[in-house]
Amino acid sequence: MHFRLAQEVLDFLPAFQMRSKYARRRPTDPPSNKHGYVEHGLERKTVILYQTCVGNYIQLAFYIQSIQASSTSSGGKPTSPLAAFFRARAAPSRRAEAKFHSTLLAECLRVLGQEKVILNSRFTQLESFEDHVILHFEKTTTKDPMPPVRCDFAVGADGLKSRVCRALLGDGAPRYTGRMIYRGLCEVEAIHADGCTVSLCGHENGNFICYPISEGMREKGQFLCNWGLCVLRTHPGGEEKWTSEATLEEIREELEEFGGNRFAGLTPLQLAERTEKIIGWSLFDRDPLESFDFGSVTLLGDAAHPLLPYGSQGATQAIMDAEALGVSYQNAMAKGTGIRGCVKEYSDLRCEVTGKVVIANRDMGSTAVLRVAAVETQGMAVDEKRTWCAEHGKRLHDEVIQKYRASMPKSVRAVAER
């Protein structure tokens, strides 16, 4: 593998994420361990870290490390080992989470090789020097220390509560937004709309969203519904966990408020009543960083710019971070500016623009269309509101939703090709 390894890995992941959305094949079941890292042994030192947890969206991101570019392959050409960490947050159901986790991990095993998988590990700290970085790990189950890993490039992509970010900046807990989202997954014996539509209702202080996540069920005239209810809540206190189960009674009153809306013939409350497990997450973010450039270390995905779930930008921006990092890596290797040149270019490409997404999502992102509609229909009866929405729906779509989408950062390769 040569300098193109970075781009080959990064090209694979976004394409695989799209391909796996409606995957029909059943992958070989991977090991059941949920925490660990995948080690890809280029010159026996490159590490690919892989970790999963239950969450509310798919996010691909990377811990990346590269060893000395002066090492050579058996063909005598220069190699530049690269490591990648990607974190998968799946739908709030153990079945859905396991299905995506299995699909993604099985593909990694196919590409990297079964013998390169090492599970049960977790990042703890780093030591940054002028020309290298030392990463420390512990076993997830016992917390026993593991052998340190020396590399010349480290990229932290360990999410909102990033240990790498904490090691770099020493900052405290993320900012609580005063909101909480409850999510669930249920099956419905009917199709909502065309079976491919994201639907939502509500207002600024409470909104309900639902969308299909199974093409196979849609083809059978059924609806595998992933739904979410975002509402105001006081600070939860303590340490928030990814697997915090909630009860229907916690949200019944708010779901009843949206009873005039039906999805596949069911109200939001009826969809929740069909749900086996409801999980609640308090919503946090962080103020935008001034730079992603920390010498031989950088951040990616939620570790760099944690986003509120409006607009479904979490996965998108993490994938585009990875793309930008791959492009920056290639450029730095071609120019001879090394890892520090790579990190600087990556920071220049992504830091400012992703900070703007953080701010935009604090204003509800594309979901702000509900706030606009509520203001413009204030005082109207239900039938009047329906008529108004039919008349003004396209305008709101263009002025709010499309405007938000158009403001989002674009692929660095797509921009370069224009």
Secondary structure by P-SEA (a helix, b strand, c coil): cccaaaaaaaaaaaaaaaaaccccccccccccccbbbbbbcccccbbbbbbbccccbbbbbbbbbbcccccccccccbbbbbbbbbbbbccccaaaaaaaaaaaaaaaaaaccccccccccccccccccccbbbbbbcccccccccbbbbbcbbbbccccccaaaaaaccccccccccbbbbbbccccccccccccbbbbbbccccbbbbbbccaaaaaacccccbbbbbbbbccccccccccccccccccaaaaaaacccccccccaaaaaaaccbbbbbbbbbbccccccccccccccccccccccccccaaaaaaaaaaaaaaaaaaaaaaacccaaaaaaaaaaacaaaaaaaaaaaaaccccaaaaaaaaaaccccaaaaaaaaaacaaaaaaacaaaaaaaccccaaaaaac
